[in-house]
Structure formats: structure tokens, C-alpha cells
Amino acid sequence: MRGIKIGTAFGIPIRLNWTFLLVLPFFAFLIGQDISMIASTIGGALPVTIDVENLSGGSLPWVLGLASALGLFVGVLLHEFGHSLVAMRYGYEIDSITLWLLGGLASFTEFPEDWRHEFWIAIAGPVVSILVGVGCYALLLLTSGIPSGSLGFPGGIDAVRFVFGYLAVLNVVLAVFNMLPAFPMDGGRVLRALLARNAPHAEATQRAAAIGKAFAFVLAIVGLFSNWFLIFLALFIYIAASGEAQQTTLNAAFEGVTVADVMTPAPELDVVTEETTVAELIDRMFRERHTGFPVMDGEVLVGMVTLEDARGVAEVERDAYRVEDVMEVDLVTVSPDTEAMDALQTMQRNGVGRLPVVDGDGDLVGLVSRTDLMTAFNVIRNSGRPTAVTGRALGGDRGVPSVER
């Protein structure tokens, strides 16, 4: 998840996703609108007295709403740093921390598969949230001896008590909520870590994801009768649980499988030259059912051309345009010994459907496509063993249409 970079701490970039810019004023509005009810709730939950009358004048409710919302997201940021710093201690790299619609997200370049690592990384965030809540509660207690209405700004000490009381309660509530066993929330990751003590990581993920999806279903039902936001959260949990379960299954299936095992080798590749017209290219694509070709100048790879490239030329002009006019020359490549899963992730990051495979001398030795990888995955899944594909190519994406580039 990308966003606007606002700074760096502990070597980790901090970003704001555009959805955060929408949800922050929305949260501020909700808090300001119900400030009397929230203040009464805080007063009932904590040993503190808040004079609601001092908080209801003019624009003060909205100012306190904004201050409380900002404080809440600072707590969320500290929560994510809890995860990240423990992960870094175990040697994992953190790509960034992003604040967005549903809070915070620490992006790992590699997810831990050691159950002990995942357990402590997952639990660190809620522990930090509880510590933040306890810290705010301690600051709240320090105000107990100050008379209501004192201090020389609107709301006085009651405004300070409201903000610290709100943050004390909400940080603890968020910690507890995050520990619910709804994978991939923190509690779900703790559950997977515990399941992985006596089961393979992929199996533990499937079981934790199934529990997470069941929890999401229940949460959506509750949301129908209470709060629409719970329905949105349930949808996010369901999609995220399904996605991570699929990713883990792919990782397990492709363990030990390299690009060389699944690519179409160079002697079997159909290629085009730079002088081929776009009309001839499209005709070949139709006849041979290929949607992407390496472009060769003799034995040298000079580009890749796909159906999407060709479709950018108007039909009446296709005889006048050549492949060199539309091909992609800034190529993303992989080597034969690249892990199959790394190749798939490279395709996803760069939005391409196939990658040229080059050796140490830069010579083209093959082509690997998303179709190749999915075919290999299906073979492994159905056979139950990676050796079903290791050491031999599966025929590439020949004859299998794909419009992805």
C-alpha cells in the first residue's frame, strides 16, 4: 500500500494513504458530535470528573474531536512500530508503515514463518497499545487535583481530561479488539503462530484463515443490526484472510522450485523482429494464440511486445507501424535460478504477465509467464510434490491467451 511519505523513524518510512485524509476529519466529526455522551462514558469508566458544560461551547467540540482523532492515530502508529521494531530485532526488513482508512499497516518484505517470531511480533502491537493507554491514564490521574474550569484556554482542564481519557480507553479497546482471533488481525496471527507449533506453516495458515473468515461472517451479521463500519471491516478481514492463505499456499507449493523449472526455454520460444509490422504481429497473435513475444535482433533480446502494445495503434495504421515503434525496451528480467515465487511477486509488483529469463551474460535463455507459474502450481497441488515440476519446463504460455503484460 503506497502513500505520501511524511517522515522516517528507526529507518522505517512513514506514509499516509489518501484514505487517511478522509477518515481523520470523519473521526473528528463523530467525536465532536457526540462529545457529551463520550465525556459521560469516560467519567463512568474512569475515576475522573469531566464537566461536560465546559466542552460544549462554540467550535471546542470539533477541536477536541480533531485532537482526539490525531492522538488515536498516533497510538495506532506506535502500535505498528511495536510490530516493526520486534520484527527488525529478528532480522526482518520493514518496507514502510502506512496510516490508512482502517488504522495502520506495517509492510514486511518477508513474512515470518517461525512461529516464535510471529507470536512475539504479533503480540507486540497490542502490548504497545495497552502501554499507551496506561500512559494516558497516568496523565489523566495527574489532573485529578486540578479544579474543573481551571487553565487559561477553552475547556480548561476538562478538555485535557477528555482527550487523555478518550485515548486511555480507546487504546485499550483497540488492543483488545486486535487480539480477537480473526486472522489476519493480531489475534489471528497469534492463533496461527500457536497452531504452527504442531503443524506445517501452510496448514496453520489455512486453519487460522478459516477461523478468520468465520469471524468476519459473524461480524458482518452484527454490523447489519448495529454499525455499517463493522460490515466494511468484516469484508476487509475476509478478503485479507483469503489473500494471505492463498499467498502462503503458493509459497509452500513453490518451495525449491526455480524459474528454470517452469520457463519456456529459448529454443522453444516464438519471437519477432523489430521490422515486423504491427499488422503482421496481430495476425501472428491470432493464428498462434500468443499475446506476447520477445523481440530479437539476431541473438540479442531488444524488447518485449504484447497485445496491449499493438492495440495502441489504430487499425488503419498498423501496416505503417513496426514492432520497434511500440515494443517495451525497459525490461524487467529474472535469472534461471530465481525462485518461482520471487518471479511471481516481481510480475505483480511491475504489472507484467511475463518475464524474459536471462543468464549472467545477459543472453535470453527462456521466458516465464504467470500462466507457467499457475500451471506449475496446479501440477504441484494435484500431485502433492514439487518434484512433479522440478527439472523440466511445462511448456510456457504457448497457446494460452493472456492480455496481461
Beta strands, then each sheet from edge to edge (+ up, - down):
strand 1: 4-9
strand 2: 12-16
strand 3: 94-100
strand 4: 103-108
strand 5: 264-265
strand 6: 272-273
strand 7: 292-297
strand 8: 300-306
strand 9: 354-358
strand 10: 364-369
sheet 1: 1+ 2- 3- 4+
sheet 2: 5+ 10- 9+
sheet 3: 6+ 7+ 8-
end
